Amino acid sequence: MRLYLVNLRDKKGYSMRRVAREANMTVSHYSKIENGQRAGRVTLIVMGRIANVLDVTVDQLYKYEESYLEEVYKKQEQKNGK
């Protein structure tokens, strides 16, 4: 789960539906991103739309995403016994 998105969204008092609508995507798509069901990286265009809605820079969101992905990769390595 991308807790950084949950925290940023909660800080603004926005629902998933509102972020999705303002970022011009379906609630299902946004939900999959936030819940980590969408594996791998999120495109820069999508990150830009989400950043705009949540009033953060793309650079800030990218740094949060990098930290998130590092954790995901570490968990995968531990799971695979590496």
N, C-alpha and C positions, 0 to 999 in steps of 0.2 A: 504494500500500500504506500502510495506517495503521500506520507503524512504532511509534508511541506505544503502540498496543495490544499489539503484539508484545513491546515492551520491558517493559511493565507485566506482561504474562502471564509472560514469562520470569523476571522478578524474583521472582514468586511461585512459580515452578517448576511452573506449570500447563500442561496441554495445551489445545489448542483444544476438545477434547471435554469437558474438565472445566469450562472457562469456559461453554461452551454449555449443558451440563447444569445448572450452578448458576444460570445466568441464564434458565433455562426457555425455551430456544430450540433449534432443531436445529443440529447441527454445520455443516451446509451454510449455514444463514443466518449463523451467526457467522463462518464462513470467508469468506463474501462481504463481510461488513462489514470484517473485518480486512484482506483482500486488496484492498480498494478496488473490488471488482466491483459493489458496491451503490452506485450513483451517488447523489449528493446527500446530503442530511442524513439522519441516523439519528434516529428519534423519541426524544423525551425519556424515554419509558417504557423503551425498550430501552437507552438510555444509562444510565439509573438502575440497571437490572439489572446491566449490565456493570460499572459503577462499584462497586456493592456487592460483587460477586465479587472485583474487583481491589483492594479496600480503598482506593479514592480517592473524593473527593467528586465529585458530578455537575458542580460548578463547574470542578474541575480537568480532568475529562474533556471538558467543553464547550470549555475554552480550547485543549486539545490539538486538538480537532476543528476549531475555527475556524482554527487555524494550518494544519492539513492541507488544509482547503478552500481557503484562500488560495493555497496552492501548486498545487493542482489547477487553479484558475481561471487562475493565471498561466501554467501550461503550456498550457492550452487557448487562451489569447489568443496566446501565442507561436506555437502550431501554426497558428492561423487568420490569422496575420500582422498582428495588431493592435498 
